[in-house]
Amino acid sequence: LEKCMDSVAKLLIPADALEVVIVDDGSDQEYDIEALQAKSPFAIKYVRKEHSGICATKNRAIEESTGEFIAFLDDDMVVSPLWLSRLMSGFINERIAGVGSTNLTYPDNNSLTQYSDYRELARRPFRDQTGEVLNVLTGSACLRKKVLLEVGGFNQRQSAEGVPFGGDDVDITWKIRDAGYKFSHADD
């Protein structure tokens, strides 16, 4: 979280253009939110809740946010200074519900990370044969809040049934596509 927030603090946008909402899903980690706030030009709202899974956590972030757009970022990610500007540039019309980003993984001894990097699973969006973006990874993406609310948010049943992570991206993006919206992708 500290590395993630250090990178967020370097975003090249006006300080009053962003609110940061951190939703802690019942972790046993203690964070010095005052120290994070002291290093950040953006206001930070910290919400701690009982562990209930990634979908419920993302829905809580939606509830707690006040903006028109919600940029989701997992705490194990770091971003470039232009990350949010590039994501916002993908909203070229009202039918674009979300914009995904290019994600780079760094192989380590974890076989899942190695496979993901080898297959470039997080690097490029999933597209159909026409080039339309089918899915964005919500660990690093920006979505319209009104669309998220329209489709009922993330599927909390997934968390309730014991799925600890994964699948939330596919589910939410297909719900949004079924509602008639499209996605874009920030390639750089």
Secondary structure as UniProt FT lines:
FT   HELIX           2..8
FT   TURN            9..10
FT   HELIX           15..17
FT   STRAND          19..25
FT   HELIX           33..39
FT   STRAND          43..49
FT   HELIX           54..64
FT   STRAND          69..73
FT   TURN            75..76
FT   TURN            81..82
FT   HELIX           83..88
FT   TURN            89..90
FT   TURN            94..95
FT   STRAND          96..101
FT   HELIX           111..119
FT   TURN            120..123
FT   STRAND          126..127
FT   TURN            129..130
FT   STRAND          133..135
FT   TURN            138..139
FT   STRAND          140..144
FT   HELIX           145..150
FT   TURN            151..152
FT   HELIX           156..160
FT   TURN            161..162
FT   HELIX           168..178
FT   TURN            179..180
FT   STRAND          182..186
//
